[in-house]
Amino acid sequence: MPWRLGWKHEYFNGRAHLTPRQQSVQTVIDVAPRSNTPKVCSIRPVMPTDAPELKRLFFEVFHDSVEYCNYEASGIQESAQRCIDSYFGAVNGDPSKTSSVAISPEGILVGAALVIEQPQQQPYLRLLCVSSLWQRRGVGTSLVAAALNLLDNSPFTQLRSRYFLANEASRSWHHQFGFRDQLDLFVSRLFYRHAQHELWRQEQIGQLQEEDLARLASEVKRWQAEVERQEVAFDEACASGQR
């Protein structure tokens, strides 16, 4: 069976059991103006009075997501309240003026991009979520593009974000938008193992063309080189710390 990136694969009692790893990946994108973004909704700055609707949206988006796999509804509701309250309460950083929400033509809050600012760091996209009925219509893209356009008139040079490794849609969106992964050694090894397994699996199936197998083999070598580079850097950092 395919080895799903970001998931634990365990075999017991004669069955395969897949559960998402609690692993996120940090990404960054350079601040630059964005144009020609889809405008299926109106975008406006977030306001404290949006808090109840943001909590509703949070639960709607995440109640059936890999991020909250096996959570009870009450636990997700608590996370929604904690996330939104801590944002407006500046618990983890000051709310950024670049934060915004998407409003449907019917006046319903259907998307949000909450950005926080922390001392001596680049802004961080703390939360990006879009109602399931409005996903894949450019809402998330419009929200983050609006943030980048506002940041373009600020001293900041990058916007940071994170995606849950097991969330394929989030990972794909970040990459398509232009975010670059900032991988540590552990996550690089996961990408390497995933590439190795896919090459082995396709070789066993024997249905891919030679050029496709060569592409997979090249992917394995690329991740192998990245892992070896990070292992050397890690060893050097450890040695330096010991002196």
Buried (B, 14 or more C-beta within 10 A) or exposed (E): EEBBBBBEEEEEEEEEEEEBBEBBBBBBBEBEEBEEBEEBBEBEEBEEEBBEBBBBBBBBBBEEBBBBEEBEEEEBBEBBBEBBEBBBEEEEBEBBBBBBBBBBEEEBBBBBBBBBBEEEEBBBBBBBBBBEEBBEBBBBBBBBBBBBBBBBEEEBEBBBBBBBBBBBEBBEBBEEBBBEBEBEEEBBBBBBBBBBBBBEBBEEEEEBEEEEBEEBBEBBEEBBEBBEEBEEEEEEEEEEEEE
